[in-house]
């Protein structure tokens, strides 16, 4: 699962490059470096200059990670983004109740982000006929049909 926010001991980091994460608070100098394979923390840099994130903030980040990962997942391409949001939101309500869920972003607030994540794995449409690359079984079938 590709993640877009990294959570470590109530601290939330955002991706700055492939394996370098910085604290989500802009003025904070804390950072971590992870490996590509399993996001194991390899090193930490700087210190947090603020309080740790509360449980609600951490859960919101986990919620957004799950929703964004599912939006980008090619196996879930047939699901509408609203359905992905609704399923993840219902899970939060089931676990934490409606009081905490009210603090989570509404679908309209994260719809553009989910759509952007989905476009990461959506093939680019061809601009010209020459851009269309047919190969494999289709070519074999066409060759066979032309011989008949």
C-alpha positions as CSV (number, residue, x, y, z in Angstrom):
1,X,0.0,0.0,0.0
2,X,1.4,3.3,-1.0
3,X,1.2,5.9,1.8
4,X,1.2,9.7,1.5
5,X,1.6,10.4,5.2
6,X,3.9,8.6,7.6
7,X,2.9,8.2,11.3
8,X,5.4,7.4,13.9
9,X,4.6,7.7,17.7
10,X,1.9,10.3,17.2
11,X,4.1,12.4,14.8
12,X,2.8,12.9,11.3
13,X,5.2,13.3,8.4
14,X,4.6,14.1,4.7
15,X,6.6,12.7,1.8
16,X,9.3,15.0,0.6
17,X,11.0,12.6,-1.8
18,X,11.0,8.8,-2.3
19,X,12.3,8.0,1.2
20,X,12.6,11.3,3.0
21,X,9.8,12.6,5.1
22,X,9.4,15.9,6.9
23,X,7.2,16.9,9.7
24,X,3.8,18.1,8.4
25,X,4.2,21.3,10.5
26,X,5.9,23.7,8.2
27,X,8.1,25.4,10.8
28,X,9.3,22.1,12.3
29,X,12.7,20.8,11.3
30,X,12.1,17.1,12.3
31,X,12.4,14.5,9.5
32,X,12.9,10.8,9.0
33,X,14.4,8.7,6.3
34,X,12.9,5.3,5.4
35,X,13.8,2.5,3.1
36,X,11.8,1.9,-0.1
37,X,10.6,-1.6,0.7
38,X,8.7,-1.5,3.9
39,X,9.1,2.1,5.3
40,X,11.4,1.0,8.0
41,X,12.8,4.1,9.7
42,X,16.5,4.3,8.9
43,X,17.3,7.7,10.6
44,X,15.8,10.7,12.2
45,X,16.8,14.3,11.9
46,X,16.0,17.4,13.9
47,X,13.6,17.7,16.8
48,X,9.9,18.5,16.9
49,X,9.3,22.0,18.0
50,X,5.6,21.4,18.9
51,X,3.3,19.0,20.7
52,X,2.6,15.6,19.2
53,X,-0.5,15.1,17.2
54,X,-3.6,14.1,19.0
55,X,-5.4,10.8,18.3
56,X,-8.0,12.4,16.1
57,X,-5.3,14.0,13.8
58,X,-3.5,10.7,13.6
59,X,-6.7,8.8,12.7
60,X,-7.5,11.5,10.1
61,X,-4.1,10.8,8.5
62,X,-4.7,7.1,8.5
63,X,-8.2,7.6,7.1
64,X,-6.8,9.8,4.2
65,X,-3.9,7.3,3.6
66,X,-6.4,4.4,3.2
67,X,-8.8,6.4,1.0
68,X,-6.0,7.8,-1.2
69,X,-4.4,4.4,-1.6
70,X,-7.7,2.8,-2.5
71,X,-8.3,5.6,-5.1
72,X,-4.9,4.9,-6.7
73,X,-5.4,1.1,-6.6
74,X,-6.1,-0.2,-10.1
75,X,-8.1,-3.1,-8.7
76,X,-10.6,-0.5,-7.3
77,X,-10.9,1.6,-10.4
78,X,-14.5,0.6,-10.9
79,X,-15.5,2.0,-7.5
80,X,-16.6,5.6,-7.4
81,X,-14.5,7.9,-5.3
82,X,-17.5,8.7,-3.2
83,X,-18.0,5.0,-2.5
84,X,-14.4,4.6,-1.3
85,X,-14.8,7.7,0.9
86,X,-18.1,6.4,2.3
87,X,-16.7,2.9,3.1
88,X,-13.7,4.4,4.9
89,X,-15.8,6.9,6.7
90,X,-18.2,4.3,7.9
91,X,-15.3,2.3,9.3
92,X,-14.2,5.4,11.4
93,X,-17.8,5.8,12.6
94,X,-18.0,2.2,13.6
95,X,-14.8,2.4,15.6
96,X,-14.9,5.9,17.1
97,X,-18.5,7.0,16.8
98,X,-20.0,10.1,15.3
99,X,-18.4,12.6,17.6
100,X,-14.9,12.1,16.2
101,X,-16.2,11.4,12.7
102,X,-17.7,15.0,12.6
103,X,-14.2,16.3,12.7
104,X,-13.1,14.4,9.6
105,X,-13.2,16.2,6.2
106,X,-16.3,15.9,4.1
107,X,-16.1,14.2,0.7
108,X,-16.1,17.5,-1.2
109,X,-13.0,18.7,0.6
110,X,-10.9,15.7,-0.4
111,X,-12.5,14.7,-3.7
112,X,-9.8,16.5,-5.8
113,X,-7.0,14.8,-3.9
114,X,-8.7,11.4,-4.4
115,X,-9.1,12.1,-8.1
116,X,-5.5,13.2,-8.4
117,X,-4.3,9.9,-6.7
118,X,-6.5,7.9,-9.1
119,X,-5.0,9.7,-12.1
120,X,-1.5,8.5,-11.0
121,X,-2.4,5.0,-12.2
122,X,-4.7,5.8,-15.1
123,X,-3.1,5.3,-18.5
124,X,-2.7,8.4,-20.6
125,X,-5.1,8.6,-23.6
126,X,-3.4,8.5,-27.0
127,X,-3.3,11.8,-28.9
128,X,-2.9,10.3,-32.3
129,X,-3.5,6.9,-34.0
130,X,0.2,6.4,-34.1
131,X,0.2,6.6,-30.3
132,X,-1.9,3.4,-30.1
133,X,0.4,0.4,-29.6
134,X,-1.4,-2.9,-30.3
135,X,0.5,-6.1,-29.5
136,X,0.2,-9.6,-28.1
137,X,-3.0,-11.6,-28.6
138,X,-4.8,-8.9,-30.5
139,X,-2.1,-8.8,-33.2
140,X,-2.0,-12.6,-33.4
141,X,-5.8,-12.7,-33.8
142,X,-5.8,-10.0,-36.5
143,X,-3.0,-11.9,-38.4
144,X,-5.0,-15.1,-38.1
145,X,-8.2,-13.4,-39.4
146,X,-6.3,-11.9,-42.3
147,X,-5.2,-15.3,-43.4
148,X,-8.7,-16.8,-43.5
